[in-house]
Amino acid sequence: MKTRMRAMAVALAAMLGTGCSTSGERTTAAPHETLPAGCEARVARVGDVDVRYLVAGKGDAVVLLHGYAQTSHMWLPLIEVLSRDHLVIAPDLRGAGGSSRPESGYDKKTMAADVHALVRSLGIERAAIVGHDIGLMVAYAYAAQFPAATERVVLMDAFLPGIGEWKDVWLMRDLWHFHFHGEVPLALVAGRERIYLEHFWNDFAADRSHSVSEADRVLYAAAYSQPGAMRAGFEYFRAFEQDARDFAAMAQQPLSMPVLVISGEKASGQVLVTQTRLVAKDVRGEVVPGVGHWLMDEARQSVVPRIAAFVAEAGPAAMQPTNTGAARASRG
């Protein structure tokens, strides 16, 4: 019966849209991305993945990790500010944007290892790590696995699987997408990726008219319409149970570096702040009033300077990136 229902759903998806496939894979040319002066896009081979990343500036290293329904593009406004005094690296995570989309490796422990390998390949010994949404989970896994390589951490609006009352979020009715993965979901969204993504951009904002811009929606929809991209994105959520086991183990050794938590009042609110205090010793929690999940879009004027100030607190003496690393990153 279950097999028959799956076949019927796949057939229905095929009738609803043209050019659909059960894998959700189709070729779509991504629109041109205009980068600020001094910012370059590069690709590095890291283990079993090719990682596309943006790099700009010189100085102490800062790594920016995007979330679901976005790519490294979300960080451009912050890159413009941070790159005045820092070396900024913003990768497309495994499975997203211009990075490759392997069959496995979407647990956040593995994704953090991707990022660490990229950072080390650039000769950087120590960096500040900033993550939003799925990216904050990767940021936490990075800091927990590589504390000596992590100067400080910024976690932005989502939750930490396996920590505290995490299942209250994971099983929340409105967050059904955490459990929407596999053959049938892929068939249903194939050819209609933007329709699916609009749910996130609209419903997770405090005001859908003041959320992710139309130009950025076009770019992200094209990125997630690439062959294998939706499957990879769904794998981020499928891995939450493994992430929960990994994070529960990591939490036995609390983070010692400073951690800044920024959440939207109309999104995760105090939840992430409370969770982070269970896994780190030095936590500053800030809830931005009146905004939702898309902090870089809904509250850019307050969030960008707050992150810049927090990162700047470390100072050149504390960060101590190698000269070789800065030069290597500048050359690519």
C-alpha positions in Angstrom: 0.0 0.0 0.0 2.8 2.4 0.9 4.6 1.7 -2.4 1.4 2.3 -4.3 0.8 5.6 -2.6 4.3 6.7 -3.3 3.9 5.8 -7.0 0.6 7.8 -7.1 2.2 10.8 -5.6 5.1 10.7 -8.1 2.6 10.4 -11.0 0.6 13.4 -9.6 3.7 15.5 -9.4 4.5 14.7 -13.0 1.0 15.8 -14.1 1.1 19.0 -12.2 4.3 20.4 -13.8 6.2 20.0 -17.0 9.9 19.0 -17.1 9.6 17.4 -13.6 11.6 14.4 -12.4 11.3 12.3 -9.4 14.8 13.3 -8.3 14.1 17.0 -8.5 17.1 17.5 -10.7 17.0 19.9 -13.6 19.5 22.3 -15.1 19.0 26.0 -14.5 21.5 28.7 -15.2 22.0 30.8 -12.1 21.7 34.5 -12.6 24.8 36.6 -12.5 26.0 37.5 -9.0 27.4 41.0 -8.6 30.2 41.0 -6.0 31.4 44.1 -4.2 34.8 45.5 -5.1 37.6 43.3 -3.7 35.4 40.2 -3.3 36.2 37.2 -5.4 34.5 33.8 -5.9 36.8 30.8 -5.9 36.5 27.0 -5.8 38.6 24.6 -3.7 38.7 20.9 -3.5 38.1 19.8 0.1 38.0 16.1 0.7 35.1 14.7 -1.4 33.6 18.1 -2.3 34.4 21.1 -4.4 33.6 24.1 -2.2 32.8 27.4 -3.8 33.6 30.3 -1.5 33.7 34.1 -1.5 36.8 35.8 -0.1 37.6 39.4 0.5 39.9 41.6 2.6 42.9 41.1 4.7 43.6 40.7 8.4 42.0 38.5 11.1 39.9 35.8 9.6 36.1 35.6 9.8 34.1 32.7 8.3 30.5 33.2 7.4 28.1 30.2 7.1 24.7 30.6 5.4 21.5 28.7 6.1 18.8 26.9 4.1 17.0 28.7 1.3 20.1 30.9 0.8 23.7 30.7 -0.2 26.9 32.6 0.7 25.3 35.5 -1.3 23.3 36.4 1.9 26.5 37.7 3.5 27.4 40.3 0.9 26.3 43.3 3.0 28.3 42.0 6.0 31.3 41.1 3.8 31.5 44.7 2.6 31.8 45.9 6.2 34.0 43.2 7.7 36.5 43.1 4.8 37.7 46.6 5.6 39.6 45.1 8.5 39.3 41.3 8.2 39.9 38.5 5.8 36.4 37.2 5.2 35.6 33.7 3.8 32.0 32.8 3.0 31.6 29.3 1.5 28.6 27.7 -0.1 28.0 24.7 2.3 28.2 21.2 1.0 25.1 20.7 -1.3 24.4 24.4 -1.8 25.1 27.1 -4.3 28.2 26.5 -6.4 29.5 23.7 -4.1 29.2 20.1 -5.1 26.3 17.9 -3.9 27.5 14.5 -2.9 25.1 11.7 -1.8 26.0 11.9 1.9 27.8 13.9 4.5 25.0 16.4 5.5 25.4 15.9 9.3 26.7 19.1 10.7 29.8 17.5 12.1 30.9 16.5 8.6 29.9 19.9 7.2 32.0 21.6 9.8 35.0 19.5 8.9 34.5 20.7 5.3 34.7 24.3 6.4 37.7 23.6 8.7 39.6 21.9 5.9 38.9 24.8 3.6 40.1 27.3 6.2 43.3 25.2 6.8 43.9 24.9 3.1 44.1 28.7 3.0 46.8 28.6 5.8 44.5 30.1 8.4 45.1 28.8 12.0 42.3 30.6 13.8 39.1 32.4 12.9 35.8 33.8 14.1 32.9 31.7 13.0 29.4 33.2 12.2 26.4 31.0 11.2 22.8 31.6 10.4 20.1 28.9 10.4 21.7 25.6 9.2 24.9 27.5 9.2 24.7 28.1 13.0 24.6 24.3 13.5 27.7 24.0 11.4 29.3 26.8 13.3 28.6 25.1 16.7 30.0 21.8 15.4 33.1 23.7 14.1 33.7 25.3 17.5 33.1 22.1 19.4 35.4 20.0 17.2 38.1 22.6 16.6 38.1 24.9 19.7 41.8 25.8 19.3 41.0 27.1 15.8 38.0 29.1 16.9 38.4 32.6 18.2 34.7 33.4 18.8 31.3 32.4 17.5 28.1 34.1 16.4 24.9 32.0 16.2 21.9 33.5 14.4 18.3 32.3 14.7 17.5 28.6 14.6 18.1 25.9 17.2 20.6 23.3 18.2 19.4 19.7 17.8 20.0 17.5 20.8 20.3 20.4 23.3 17.8 21.0 26.0 14.2 20.9 25.0 15.1 20.7 21.3 12.2 18.4 20.4 9.8 21.1 21.2 11.1 22.9 18.1 11.8 19.8 16.0 8.3 18.5 16.4 6.5 21.9 16.1 3.6 21.7 13.7 4.5 24.8 11.8 8.0 23.4 11.1 6.8 20.4 9.1 9.6 20.9 6.6 12.0 19.3 9.1 10.3 16.0 8.2 9.7 16.7 4.5 12.3 14.8 2.6 12.6 11.7 0.5 11.3 10.5 -2.9 7.8 11.9 -2.7 8.7 15.4 -1.4 11.4 15.7 -4.2 8.8 14.7 -6.8 6.3 17.3 -5.4 8.8 20.2 -5.5 10.5 19.4 -8.8 10.1 22.3 -11.2 8.3 24.3 -8.4 11.4 25.0 -6.3 10.6 28.7 -5.9 7.0 28.0 -4.8 8.4 25.8 -2.0 11.1 28.3 -1.0 8.6 31.2 -0.9 7.1 29.5 2.1 10.3 30.1 4.0 10.9 33.7 2.8 7.4 34.8 3.5 6.2 32.8 6.5 9.4 33.0 8.5 9.6 36.8 8.2 7.8 39.1 10.6 6.5 41.0 7.5 6.7 39.2 4.2 7.0 42.5 2.4 10.2 43.2 4.3 12.0 39.9 3.9 14.4 38.5 1.3 14.5 40.8 -1.7 13.0 39.8 -5.1 16.5 39.9 -6.8 17.9 37.5 -4.1 14.8 35.2 -4.4 15.5 34.8 -8.1 19.2 33.9 -7.4 18.4 31.5 -4.6 15.6 29.8 -6.5 18.0 29.2 -9.4 20.6 27.8 -7.1 18.2 25.4 -5.5 16.8 24.4 -8.9 20.2 22.9 -9.9 20.4 19.1 -10.3 20.5 17.5 -6.9 20.2 20.8 -4.9 16.8 20.2 -3.4 17.8 16.7 -2.4 20.9 18.0 -0.7 18.9 20.7 1.1 16.4 18.1 2.4 19.4 16.1 3.7 20.3 18.9 6.0 17.0 18.2 7.8 17.1 14.4 7.5 20.4 14.6 9.5 18.9 16.3 12.5 18.6 13.1 14.5 22.3 12.3 13.9 23.1 16.0 14.7 21.2 15.6 18.0 23.3 12.6 19.0 26.5 14.4 18.0 25.6 17.7 19.7 24.6 16.0 22.9 28.1 14.4 23.0 29.8 17.7 22.1 27.9 19.5 24.9 29.8 17.5 27.5 32.7 19.9 26.9 31.2 23.4 27.0 32.6 26.0 24.6 35.1 28.4 26.3 35.3 31.1 23.6 32.9 34.0 23.6 29.6 33.3 21.9 27.1 35.9 20.6 23.5 34.7 19.9 21.2 36.9 17.8 17.6 35.9 17.3 14.5 37.5 15.9 11.7 38.2 18.4 9.1 36.7 15.9 11.3 33.7 15.2 13.4 31.7 17.6 13.4 34.4 20.3 14.9 33.2 23.5 15.0 29.5 22.5 18.5 29.6 21.0 19.9 31.8 23.7 18.7 29.3 26.3 20.1 26.4 24.4 23.5 28.0 23.9 23.9 28.7 27.6 23.8 24.9 28.0 26.7 24.4 25.7 29.0 27.4 26.2 30.4 29.3 29.2 30.5 32.9 27.8 27.2 33.7 26.1 25.7 37.0 25.2 22.1 36.7 24.0 20.3 39.4 22.0 16.8 39.2 20.7 16.0 41.7 17.9 12.6 43.2 18.5 9.8 42.9 15.9 11.7 40.8 13.3 11.6 37.2 12.1 14.1 34.7 10.9 15.8 36.6 8.1 18.0 38.8 10.2 20.3 39.9 7.4 17.3 41.1 5.4 14.9 42.2 8.1 17.3 43.9 10.5 20.5 44.5 8.6 21.0 48.0 10.0 21.3 46.7 13.5 22.7 43.2 13.0 25.6 44.1 10.7 27.2 46.6 13.1 26.6 44.3 16.1 28.4 41.4 14.5 31.2 43.7 13.3 31.7 45.0 16.9 31.7 41.6 18.4 34.2 40.3 15.9 36.4 43.3 16.4 36.6 42.7 20.2 39.1 39.9 19.5 41.8 42.2 18.2 44.9 41.4 16.1 46.8 40.0 19.0 44.2 37.5 20.0 43.4 36.2 16.4 47.0 35.7 15.3 46.4 34.5 11.7 49.6 33.4 10.0 51.0 35.8 7.4 51.3 32.8 5.1 47.6 32.2 5.5 46.5 35.7 4.7 48.8 35.8 1.7 47.6 32.5 0.5 43.9 33.5 0.8 44.6 36.7 -1.1 46.3 34.8 -4.0 43.6 32.0 -4.0 
